[in-house]
């Protein structure tokens, strides 16, 4: 077995989709965090459910 557990050496680079998949995953995490913070802000201001 190699260093990565798949019989390859340690210098194997991931495919292009893996890099873009990580970018999309991190972007979704940031968006989810922002939505959560905004929702908590509305809840503590007493305006949750009333954006108008």
trRosetta pair geometry for C-beta under 8 A, 3 or more apart (Angstrom, degrees):
i j d omega theta_ij theta_ji phi_ij phi_ji
1 5 6.0 -1 -178 -134 124 36
1 6 7.6 88 -152 22 87 11
1 7 5.9 -79 -129 -77 50 55
2 5 7.2 -73 70 -1 70 18
2 6 6.5 -30 47 64 109 54
2 7 5.2 73 -4 171 102 13
2 8 4.6 -125 56 72 161 31
2 9 5.2 -111 -155 -77 132 27
2 10 7.0 -162 163 -46 102 56
2 12 7.9 82 121 -17 151 125
3 8 7.8 -67 46 95 72 65
3 9 6.3 31 19 -173 105 42
3 10 3.7 -8 64 -70 151 92
4 8 5.2 -12 43 68 124 98
4 9 7.6 48 -1 103 104 19
4 10 6.4 153 -40 -107 88 48
4 12 5.9 -64 -11 38 156 127
6 12 8.0 -58 64 35 119 168
8 12 4.3 27 144 -48 141 143
9 12 6.2 143 67 -34 64 87
14 18 3.7 -74 154 68 129 154
14 19 6.6 152 92 -44 113 77
15 18 5.1 110 60 -4 70 101
15 19 7.9 -135 102 -1 46 84
16 19 5.9 -53 -158 32 42 110
16 20 6.5 28 153 -7 72 108
17 20 5.9 -62 -148 47 36 104
17 21 5.8 44 152 -29 70 108
18 21 5.5 -51 -143 34 28 116
18 22 6.6 30 156 -19 61 102
19 22 6.0 -56 -156 33 29 109
19 23 6.7 30 148 -19 63 105
20 23 5.3 -48 -147 34 40 115
20 24 6.3 39 154 -18 68 102
21 24 5.8 -53 -147 38 31 109
21 25 6.2 33 153 -21 64 108
22 25 5.5 -54 -144 37 32 114
22 26 6.3 29 158 -16 66 105
23 26 6.1 -58 -149 39 27 106
23 27 6.3 29 152 -20 63 108
24 27 5.6 -55 -147 36 32 114
24 28 6.4 32 154 -19 65 105
25 28 5.8 -55 -151 36 30 110
25 29 6.5 32 151 -21 63 105
26 29 5.4 -50 -148 33 36 115
26 30 6.5 37 153 -20 66 101
27 30 5.8 -53 -151 34 33 110
27 31 6.4 32 152 -17 65 106
28 31 5.6 -53 -145 38 34 111
28 32 6.2 35 155 -19 66 106
29 32 5.8 -54 -146 37 30 111
29 33 6.4 31 154 -20 63 106
30 33 5.7 -55 -150 36 31 112
30 34 6.4 30 154 -18 65 106
31 34 5.8 -55 -149 37 31 111
31 35 6.4 31 154 -18 65 106
32 35 5.8 -54 -147 37 31 111
32 36 6.3 33 153 -21 64 107
33 36 5.6 -55 -149 36 31 113
33 37 6.4 30 155 -17 66 105
34 37 5.8 -53 -145 37 32 110
34 38 6.2 31 156 -17 65 108
35 38 5.7 -56 -146 39 30 111
35 39 6.2 31 155 -20 65 108
36 39 5.7 -55 -146 37 29 111
36 40 6.4 26 156 -16 64 106
37 40 5.8 -55 -148 38 30 109
37 41 6.3 35 152 -23 64 105
38 41 5.5 -51 -148 33 31 115
38 42 6.5 30 154 -16 64 103
39 42 5.8 -53 -150 36 32 109
39 43 6.3 32 152 -20 65 107
39 48 7.2 55 -168 -124 69 104
40 43 5.5 -54 -145 36 34 113
40 44 6.2 23 160 -11 68 107
41 44 6.3 -63 -146 42 26 101
41 45 6.2 19 156 -14 63 114
42 45 5.8 -64 -144 42 29 108
42 47 5.2 -91 -160 80 81 82
42 48 4.6 116 126 -89 100 63
42 49 7.9 147 147 -2 129 44
42 51 7.7 -41 -122 -87 141 76
43 46 7.9 42 173 -66 29 25
43 48 4.4 32 -91 -62 60 132
45 48 7.9 138 60 -38 78 69
47 50 5.1 -103 -170 68 75 96
47 51 7.5 105 148 -87 109 36
